[in-house]
Amino acid sequence: MEGSSAKRVVVVYGTQGGMGDVGKFAAVHAQKLANSGECTVKVVAMFRQSEEGTDLGFEADVYPEAKEEVKAELRKLEGEIIPVDVDSETAQASLETAFEGADAVVACLG
């Protein structure tokens, strides 16, 4: 991105469900772009603790090769993923903080 600063992208995925799996792929792809210097990325995992616990949902219901790649790549980001319990009193503030300064938000919640 010659002559400009890297774009800031936030990827939000749901820890459960098929659309959440799409978000996991988006997070992995965005991180690859970030690794090449094309953007910076924040990843947000949305979950409902009362139903799902605090699992960040690294499993994707796809063919085996992609399943292992997604799981491995998300595990690399584990300490950087922003967990948000949708039922929490702090959910909105957590999202506002994550979205601050973003040029784009990709949301695949499931």
Secondary structure, 3 states (H helix, E strand, C coil): CCCCCCEEEEEEEECCCHHHHHHHHHHHHHHHHHHCCCEEEEEEEEECHHHHCCCCCCCCCCCHHHHHHHHHHHHHCCCCCEEEECCCCCHHHHHHHHHCCCCEEEEECC
